Amino acid sequence: MADGQFRVEVERIISQLPEGLVTTYGDVAAMAGSAHASRIVGGIAHYGNPNLPWHRLVNRFGGLAAGFPGGREVQEQLLLHDGITCTNQIIDKFEELRWRPSFL
């Protein structure tokens, strides 16, 4: 898949991420067709469409993003607005809140 197509697919997936749920960089990479491209997903998140819910994107352990604009504290506040709580910058009930649809 060409880089531009991958970006479009990542943004399409993130646009469908429901409020109150989170997903991981790796989950999005796999859904977009390139399971080993989690770092690329992170780059897309950092520079992607600012109107998408990038704050719902976390690491594979449910940890908040070190490079989130404004820092992990800002990401945590945005998640709290969605009804998602964290302890020590890790999503509470991560596996229950992890969005991994089988197809999109």
C-alpha positions in Angstrom: 0.0 0.0 0.0 1.4 3.4 -0.9 2.2 5.8 1.9 -0.6 8.2 1.0 -3.1 5.4 0.9 -2.0 4.1 4.3 -2.4 7.6 5.8 -5.9 7.8 4.3 -6.8 4.4 5.7 -5.4 5.2 9.2 -7.4 8.5 9.3 -10.5 6.7 8.2 -10.1 4.1 11.0 -9.5 6.8 13.6 -12.5 8.7 12.4 -14.7 5.6 13.3 -13.2 5.1 16.8 -16.1 5.5 19.1 -16.2 7.9 22.1 -15.5 6.0 25.3 -13.1 3.5 23.7 -9.4 3.5 22.8 -7.2 1.6 20.4 -3.5 1.0 20.0 -1.0 2.1 17.3 -0.5 -1.6 16.4 -4.2 -2.3 16.2 -4.7 0.6 13.8 -1.7 -0.5 11.7 -3.2 -4.0 11.5 -6.6 -2.7 10.6 -5.0 -0.5 7.9 -3.3 -3.5 6.4 0.3 -3.2 7.7 0.5 -4.9 11.1 4.2 -3.8 11.7 3.6 -0.1 11.0 2.7 1.1 14.4 5.5 3.7 14.4 4.1 5.1 11.1 0.7 5.3 12.7 2.3 7.4 15.5 3.8 9.7 12.9 0.4 10.0 11.2 -1.2 10.8 14.5 1.3 13.5 15.3 0.8 15.3 12.0 -2.6 14.1 10.9 -6.0 15.7 10.7 -6.3 17.6 14.0 -10.1 17.1 13.9 -9.8 13.4 14.5 -9.8 11.8 18.0 -6.1 11.0 18.2 -6.3 11.2 22.0 -8.0 7.8 21.9 -4.8 6.2 20.5 -2.6 4.6 23.1 0.4 2.2 23.3 0.0 -1.6 23.4 -0.1 -1.6 27.2 -2.8 1.1 27.4 -0.2 3.8 28.2 -0.7 7.4 27.1 1.4 8.8 24.3 4.7 10.4 25.2 4.6 12.6 22.1 1.0 13.7 22.5 0.7 17.5 21.7 0.6 19.2 25.1 1.8 16.0 26.8 0.2 13.0 28.5 -1.6 15.3 30.9 -3.6 16.9 28.0 -4.3 13.4 26.5 -5.5 12.3 29.9 -7.9 15.3 30.2 -9.3 14.7 26.7 -9.9 11.0 27.6 -11.5 12.0 30.9 -13.9 14.2 28.8 -14.8 10.9 26.9 -15.4 9.1 30.2 -12.1 7.2 30.2 -10.1 7.3 33.3 -6.4 6.6 33.8 -4.1 5.6 36.7 -0.4 6.6 36.4 -1.1 7.5 32.8 -2.4 4.0 32.0 -6.0 3.5 30.8 -8.1 1.9 33.5 -9.9 -1.2 32.3 -7.8 -1.1 29.2 -8.8 -4.5 27.7 -12.5 -3.7 28.3 -12.2 -0.3 26.5 -9.9 -1.5 23.7 -11.6 -1.1 20.3 -10.6 -3.9 17.9 -13.4 -4.4 15.4 -12.9 -7.5 13.2 -13.5 -5.5 10.1 -14.1 -2.0 9.0 
